């Protein structure tokens, strides 16, 4: 299986799902690649996840990156391609999910391609082609305040239609509940390239997975992969993942750039008992605050799970964006966290937790760690990642909305192999 993920935390999320699997033998032996590799994948890998940073770039650039990833994955012998985007469908009206989905479908010459961002384990469900976060429509969940991809419409057909050239289909929940054969027949009858498929439970996703075992292209959140790994093991095309514990000993640090409500809550809990440094975005923009100062704070507090964060309320974020420009603020913070991470690793940090999709992308791009082995799950959607260099680095890359309230402490323990 080959996966094209539009950001780094999303790549970790679906890699975790594939590595866990449902079969008694576990999932697939999975590796995550940071960008399109220049060489072949290791021979023992059964699922390769190519992590791009294409969610918020111009659509043409996202399409080009995704097609490059597709070509590499096909060259590795992949039988099924998954285009992974966020379970909150992060995208503007002029966003990338539709164009990338259509481009991949055209390259593979397929129609009736599933589009399903549902991830019930994290509270994301699709019903009547509308996306819910727990008991709220997406547009009332807080995602309407996202600084880069505000989601103001929960109707996925309508939102996706803004981005695509053709119509967008729909397979309703009552069809899904009739079983995989009914879903397969419904998809085969569609002339639409992309088809929203309802799912409100893991069992729905397993049903969808059974229906699309032979599909060359699938799109969705990480939940869509719940039932896909078992298809390969059942057909004797993969042997299964042992699910061994992996990690690294050594100094630790936590960096948070997400402004989501979940991450802000995790920060509030963590800083009650651990050293925490609030990064003033205004001072970063004026260069009054430097990455060296943040590294000094984190180094001084090693052994105490130190945290540095720039996470602010939606009101503060809007104020900074109005003052400097949205893209300027995002680029400056990405560069700031990237430089901080490089200095941390050079100083000996071997366990690094990063919160926020854009922040994670900036960090791992800067560190250039190559292929990452997928380890145990920390919280739903967030696995341990381990680099394979002379000095292994254990990473946890958390999407802003993911993780339990005590995520940061738990993550550092898991990164140690506990």
N, C-alpha and C positions, 0 to 999 in steps of 0.2 A: 504494500500500500504506500502511496505517496501523498503527502499533504503539503499544500501551499497555504501558509498562514499569513494574514495581513499585518500581524504585529507579534512581538516576542512573547508577551505573556499569554496571548492566545495560542501560540505554538506550544508552549509548555502545557497549557490546559489540555489540548487535544492529544498531545503526546502522552500525557498522564492517563487519559481515557483509553487510548489504544494499548498502552502497556499493562493496564489493569485487566481489561477484557472481562468476559463472562464465562469463558470456558474453564473447566477444572485445571487446565494447564496454564491458566492466566491469559494474558494478552499476547501481543507480538513483541519481539525484541526490537526496541525502538531507540532511534537516535534523533537528536534535534540538531539541525545545521543552521548556523547563523549567516543567513544570506545563501546565495547559490554557490555550492562548492565548486572548486576548480578541478577537483580530481574525483575518482570514483568513490562510492560509499564502501565501507567495510563489508566484506563478503557475508558476515553472519547477521547483518541487519535485515529485519523483516518488514519494518516500517520506517520510512524516512520523512521527517517533518522539516521542511524548509521555512525558516522564519524570516519573513520580509518586514520592512518598515514602510508598508505601502498604504496604510489605512487612510492617512490624511494628505498624501501627496497628490498632485494632479492626476486625473483619471488616466490620461495617456501614459504617464510614467508607471502607474500601478499596473496597467495592462502589460506594458513591456517587461516589467520585472516578473510578473506572474507567468508570462509565456516563456521567459528564460528558465524559470524554475520548472515549468511543465516539461520542457525539452530535456532538462537534466534528469528529472525523475523518470521519464519514459526511457531514457538511455540506460537507467539502472534496472530496467525490466519491470517497472510498476504496472500492475494490471488494473488498478483502480486509483483514481485521483480524487482527493477531497480538497475543495477550496474552503478554508476555514475562516470565518469572520466572527465578530463578537456576538454573544448571546443577547446583547441589547442592540444588535443591528446597527452599530455605530457608523453613521454615514449621513452626509447632508443630501439635499435634493440632487445636487450635482456630484454625488459621491461615487465610490469606486466599486461597490458590491455588484451592481448591475452590469457595468461595462466589463469587469473582470470575468464575471460568470458567463456572459455572452461570448467573450473572446475565447475562453477555455472550451466552451461548448462547440464553437465553430472549429477550433483546432482539432477537436476530437470527433467532430461530425456527429453530434448527438442532440436529441431533443428530449422533452419530458424530464428535465433535470431537477431533482429535489432541491428545494430551498427551505431549510428548516433550522432556525436559530434556537429552538427550544433546548433548555437545559434545566429540567425540573429540579435536579439536586441543588441548584442555586436559585430556584424560584422563578425561572424564566419559562413560560409556557406560551403556546400558540393555539388560539381558538378562533374559528371563523376568520382565519388569516390575520388576526390582530395579536399583537405581542403584549403579554402581561409580565410584570415583575411582581411576584407574589400576588396580592389581591388588587393591584393597581394596574391600569393601562400604562404602557411604556411612557406616554406623554405626561403622566402624573406621578412618575416614580422618582423624580429627581434628575433623570436623564435629559429632561428639557433644559436643564441648566449646564449641561456638559460644555466645557470651554471651547472645545474644538469641533465636536459633532453633536450639537443639540438636537435631540429627537423629539419633535413636536407633533408627530403623527404616528399612532400605533398601527395603522392599517398598512400592512407590509406590501400588499398588492399595489396600493396607490403610491407608496413611497418608492417601491422598486420600479414602478412604471415610469416615474420621473426620469429614471436613469437608463432605461432600456429602449430599444428600437421596436420591439414587438410586444404583444400582449403577455400578461403574467397569469398563469393558471393557478388553480386551487384544488386540493384534495382535502375534503372535510373530515372532521374527527369521526363521524359515524362510519365513513368508509374505512378509516384506519382500524376501527374497533372490529370490523368484519374479518380482519386478518391480512396476512402478507399477500396472498393471491389477489385479493380485491384491490389492494394498493398497487400491485404490479400492473394489473389490468387498467386501472384508472390512469396511471402514468403513461402506459403504452398508448392510450387513446388520445393523449394530449398532443396538440400541434404547437403548443407554447414551448419556448426554449427553457424557461424557468417556471417552476411550479411550487407555490407555497403549500406545504403539507402540515396539517395541524398535529400537535402532540402536546398532551398535558401530563404525561407520566413517562417514566423510564420504559415501561412495558410498551407504550406507543412507539417509542424510538426503536425498541428491539423489533417490533413488528415491521416498521419501516426498513430497518436494516436487513431483515430477511427478504423483503421485497426487492431490494436493490443490490443483492449480492453480485449480480452480473453487470451492474451499471459501470460504465467507464468513468463517469463523473458524478460527484455528489457535492452539494454545497450546504453549509450550515454552521451552527455553533459546534462546540466540542461534543455536545450530547448526541449529535447525529452519528458519531463513531462508536457509540456504546455497543451496538450489535454487529459492527463490521469485522472486528478482529476474529470473532468466532467463525465467521464464514470461511476465512482462509484456513484456520486450523481444522475445521470439519472436513474440508475438501483435501486435506493433506498437503496444502501449499505452505504451511508454516508449522513450526514445532511448539511455539508458545514461550512465554517469558517466565523466568523463575521468580521474579519479583524480589530479588535479594536487596538487602539494606546496603546503601552506599552513603558515603559522606567524607568529611575531611576534618581533622583536628586543627585547632589553631585559633588565632584572633578573629573577632567578629565585628560586624558593623551593619547598621540598618539605614537605608536611604529611602525616603518617601517623597514622591513628587505628585502623587495623586491628590485631587481635591474632592474625591467622592465622599459621600456621607459615611460609608463603611470604613474607609481608611482614616478619616478624621476621628471616628469613634475609637478605632484601634490605637491611634496615637494618644488620645486622651487617657485611655486605660494604661497604656505602656508607660507614659511619662509619670504616672503616679508613683512608680517604684523603680524607675530606671532613668539614667541621665538622658536628657533630650534637649536638642538645640533647634530652636525655631529659626529658619532662614528667612530673613527679610528680603522679599523680592525687589523692593525699591533699592536696597543696598547692593544687591547682586547686579542690578542694571547699571548702577553708578560705579561699580567695581570697588565699593567701600568694603564689601564682604567678599572674600576670596575663597577658593576651594581649599587652599592651604590652611586657612583658619578652621574650616570644618574638619579637615583631616586631623588637625591638632587636637580638637575637642574629642573626636572619636578615639584617637590613639590614647589620649590621657585617661579615657574611661573604659579601656579594654577590660573584658571580664565582667562587665556590668550590663551587657546588651545595650550599648549606646545607640541612640537614634538621632538622625538629623533630618529635618523635614521642611518642605516649603508649602505644604498643604494649607490652603486657605478656604474660607467660605466662598460661595458663589458671588456674593457682593464684593468681596475683596478682589477676587479674580477679575470680575468685570471692571473694577476700578483700574487695575494694573493694565488690562487690555486696552482700555480707553486712553490711558496715559501714554503707552508706548506702542500699541499695536499688537494684535493677537499673535501673529506669526513671529514678531520680534521677541516677545516675551517667551514664547515656546522654544524658539531656537536658542536663546540665551540660557534658559534653565536646562535644556538638554545638554548644552556644551558644559555648563557648570557641573552637573551631576556626572557627566562622562569624565571630566578631568578629576573630579573627586574620587571616582572609582579607580581610575588608573593609579593615583597616588596611594590609595588605600592598599591595593594589591602589591604595589612596589614596597610598601612599608611592612608587608607580611600578612595582611588579612587574607584568610583562607575560607571564611564563611561570610557570605554577603547576601542580605535580604534586600530586595528592591520592590517598592510598591508603586504601581502606576505603569500603564502600558507604554506610553511615550518615554517615560523615564527609563524603564527597563530596556527599551530599544536602544536608547542613547548609550546606556551603560555597557550592554553586551557588545554593541558595535565597536565601542572604544576599546574594550578588553580583548576582542578578537581571539576568542578561546577555541575556535574550531568546533568540531562535533562535540555535543554534550550527551552523556549517557543519562537515560531517564531512570530515576529511582523511585522510592516509595512516595506515597501521597501524603502531603502535609494537611491540607484541607481540600474539599472538593474543587478540582480544577487547578491545583497547584502542587506539582511534584518537586522532589529534590532533583537538581541537575548537577552533574559532576563533569568537569573538564578532564581531558585525558593527557595533560601536559606533564612535565617533570614535577611541577608543584601543583597538584590538583586543587582546583577552586570549586567549592560547593556553593550553588546558587539557589535562591528561591525568587522567582519572578512572579509577582502577584498583580493581577488585574485590580484596578481600584476598588471594585465592588465585591471582591472575593475575600474569603477568610473569616474565621470566627473572631470574636472580640479579642481573644488572647493570641492572635495569630503570630505576632512577632517573636514572642518567647518560644512558642511551639516550633516555629520554623527553625530557629537557631539550634534547638535540640535535635530536630530531624536532620539538619545539615551536618551534624556531628555523627550521624549514623545510628542515633538512638531511636 
